[in-house]
């Protein structure tokens, strides 16, 4: 059911730094072959930082922790369903291929004994759709992060979400949100959201001490480490807001709602920005993998 690659198993046994990587970002975040290039770049960034990468996915009903090149290529070529925590048993029992979300990656990484993972952006509270009678949807990522003791390196929450509500929900769930050399909650495509973080850490050594303290205290929540997108790639917040407004207007005209809304909006942003949002997504994913690798290596060396 849970197959850990030889390289990852050996690294864990030797006490080396290991970084779990979310596979939904590769399978569903980019078109082919861009997604394969992003996956390879994330693996390389973790290795360059001195740690061992462990991309997680479900293939033929087996949960694989540490995809090889063939497994990564298969993932990038499509066909894997999006798997949150609730979908894992279904994917395993049915022999399906599944790409793990933040929630599923956190759960599997914890089961495998991996304490750090990198993603692009976490899920959160969705914006209330115009004319909606029901409350806004809330990503399962938040519930999983509230009960899984792992450190997550992310560029904040996806910019299409309700960021104030997401940050408030994280606080309610007792999930520490730490800015890495920033006091502004990153907005995925932008380095700033206008939302202030109460806690920030300036360097990797400080992050390692914080993560170790969380573990020693036995606290059940994840630590969310917010790493703003690289300066050279990030977009101004006002420009992103205008693009999101245009994408939301298109969704309203075409009556796109529910589970179809997020992929529609992401595709619309890519189109409206001339591919710029996709380039930011690529850059931040690799940056997060690199930071997670440095953190894992630091923790393995005894802080």
RAFEN-V989846 format. One record per residue. RES is the residue in one small letter. SS is DSSP state (h for helix, s for strand, l for the rest). PSI is psi in whole degrees, -180 to 180 (NA if undefined). OMEGA is omega in whole degrees, 0 to 359 (none if undefined). Layout:
BEGIN
{{RES,SS,PSI,OMEGA} {RES,SS,PSI,OMEGA}}
END
This chain:
BEGIN
{{x,l,-45,180} {x,s,110,183} {x,s,112,180} {x,s,130,181} {x,l,157,180} {x,h,-42,181} {x,h,-45,181} {x,h,-43,179} {x,h,-43,180} {x,h,-40,180} {x,h,-43,179} {x,h,-42,181} {x,h,-32,181} {x,l,-2,180} {x,l,22,177} {x,l,163,178} {x,l,133,178} {x,s,138,179} {x,s,122,174} {x,s,146,180} {x,s,136,180} {x,s,134,183} {x,l,-18,178} {x,h,-31,177} {x,h,-39,179} {x,h,-49,186} {x,h,-35,188} {x,h,-5,184} {x,h,-18,184} {x,l,152,173} {x,l,159,176} {x,l,139,6} {x,l,9,179} {x,h,-38,183} {x,h,-36,178} {x,h,-41,178} {x,h,-40,178} {x,h,-45,179} {x,h,-46,179} {x,h,-41,181} {x,h,-37,178} {x,h,-43,178} {x,h,-45,181} {x,h,-37,181} {x,h,-40,178} {x,h,-44,180} {x,h,-41,180} {x,h,-27,179} {x,l,-3,176} {x,l,12,181} {x,l,175,181} {x,s,126,180} {x,s,146,177} {x,s,87,176} {x,s,136,187} {x,s,134,177} {x,s,166,173} {x,s,125,178} {x,s,124,184} {x,l,37,177} {x,l,3,177} {x,s,130,177} {x,s,116,183} {x,s,126,179} {x,s,98,184} {x,l,77,179} {x,l,139,172} {x,l,-177,184} {x,h,-40,180} {x,h,-41,179} {x,h,-38,179} {x,h,-43,180} {x,h,-41,178} {x,h,-43,178} {x,h,-44,184} {x,h,-26,184} {x,l,-3,172} {x,l,171,177} {x,l,-14,180} {x,l,131,177} {x,s,156,178} {x,s,122,185} {x,s,114,167} {x,l,-177,182} {x,h,-40,184} {x,h,-20,185} {x,h,-8,188} {x,h,-47,181} {x,h,-40,178} {x,h,-45,182} {x,h,-41,180} {x,h,-49,183} {x,h,-33,183} {x,h,-1,180} {x,l,30,185} {x,l,168,168} {x,l,134,181} {x,s,140,175} {x,s,126,189} {x,s,136,174} {x,l,-178,175} {x,h,-46,183} {x,h,-50,182} {x,h,-39,179} {x,h,-43,179} {x,h,-45,181} {x,h,-48,182} {x,h,-42,179} {x,h,-44,179} {x,h,-41,178} {x,h,-34,182} {x,h,-6,180} {x,l,22,178} {x,l,130,187} {x,l,-4,182} {x,s,138,169} {x,s,155,183} {x,s,144,177} {x,l,-175,174} {x,l,-73,176} {x,l,147,178} {x,s,161,172} {x,l,177,181} {x,l,-148,180} {x,s,125,181} {x,l,156,175} {x,l,145,178} {x,l,125,181} {x,l,142,179} {x,l,129,179} {x,l,5,182} {x,l,141,178} {x,l,-18,181} {x,l,158,177} {x,l,158,179} {x,l,145,177} {x,l,145,178} {x,s,128,182} {x,l,143,175} {x,h,-15,178} {x,h,-42,186} {x,h,-43,178} {x,h,-40,180} {x,h,-41,180} {x,h,-22,178} {x,l,-16,184} {x,l,7,182} {x,l,115,183} {x,l,88,181} {x,l,157,176} {x,s,129,184} {x,s,123,176} {x,s,122,188} {x,s,157,174} {x,l,43,182} {x,s,-154,177} {x,s,155,182} {x,l,139,189} {x,l,-19,180} {x,l,-5,182} {x,l,173,173} {x,l,95,188} {x,h,-42,176} {x,h,-43,180} {x,h,-36,179} {x,h,-46,180} {x,h,-39,177} {x,h,-40,179} {x,h,-39,176} {x,h,-43,178} {x,h,-44,180} {x,h,-37,181} {x,l,-3,178} {x,l,23,181} {x,l,116,179} {x,s,131,179} {x,s,115,188} {x,s,130,175} {x,s,129,176} {x,s,104,183} {x,l,33,176} {x,l,149,173} {x,l,10,180} {x,s,130,178} {x,l,114,182} {x,l,150,182} {x,s,40,174} {x,l,-81,180} {x,l,-18,182} {x,s,152,178} {x,l,-17,184} {x,l,149,177} {x,l,-11,187} {x,l,1,179} {x,l,124,186} {x,s,135,173} {x,l,134,182} {x,l,-22,185} {x,s,134,176} {x,s,153,178} {x,s,140,190} {x,l,-22,185} {x,l,171,183} {x,h,-35,178} {x,h,-41,178} {x,h,-39,176} {x,h,-43,181} {x,h,-42,178} {x,h,-41,180} {x,h,-47,180} {x,h,-41,179} {x,h,-39,178} {x,h,-42,178} {x,h,-42,180} {x,h,-45,183} {x,h,-30,177} {x,l,-12,179} {x,l,25,180} {x,l,138,188} {x,l,-15,186} {x,l,157,170} {x,l,162,169} {x,s,120,180} {x,s,114,182} {x,s,115,184} {x,s,113,181} {x,l,107,183} {x,l,151,176} {x,l,151,181} {x,l,143,183} {x,l,-42,185} {x,l,-16,182} {x,l,-27,188} {x,l,151,179} {x,l,151,176} {x,l,141,183} {x,h,-40,182} {x,h,-38,179} {x,h,-43,179} {x,h,-42,180} {x,h,-40,179} {x,h,-40,178} {x,h,-42,180} {x,h,-41,178} {x,h,-42,179} {x,h,-40,179} {x,h,-40,178} {x,h,-39,178} {x,h,-41,177} {x,h,-42,180} {x,h,-39,179} {x,h,-42,179} {x,h,-41,183} {x,l,3,178} {x,l,43,177} {x,l,124,183} {x,l,175,173} {x,l,-141,185} {x,l,-20,180} {x,h,-13,188} {x,h,-46,184} {x,h,-53,178} {x,h,-34,177} {x,h,-47,182} {x,h,-41,180} {x,h,-41,178} {x,h,-39,179} {x,h,-41,178} {x,h,-42,179} {x,h,-44,181} {x,h,-47,183} {x,h,-29,182} {x,l,3,182} {x,l,32,178} {x,l,-1,184} {x,h,-39,180} {x,h,-34,178} {x,h,-39,179} {x,h,-37,176} {x,h,-44,180} {x,h,-44,178} {x,h,-51,184} {x,h,-42,183} {x,h,-33,178} {x,h,-43,180} {x,h,-41,178} {x,h,-42,179} {x,h,-39,178} {x,h,-41,180} {x,h,-44,179} {x,h,-42,178} {x,h,-38,177} {x,h,-43,178} {x,h,-39,179} {x,h,-44,179} {x,h,-41,180} {x,h,-39,180} {x,h,-43,179} {x,h,-37,180} {x,h,-27,181} {x,l,2,176} {x,l,19,178} {x,l,NA,none}}
END
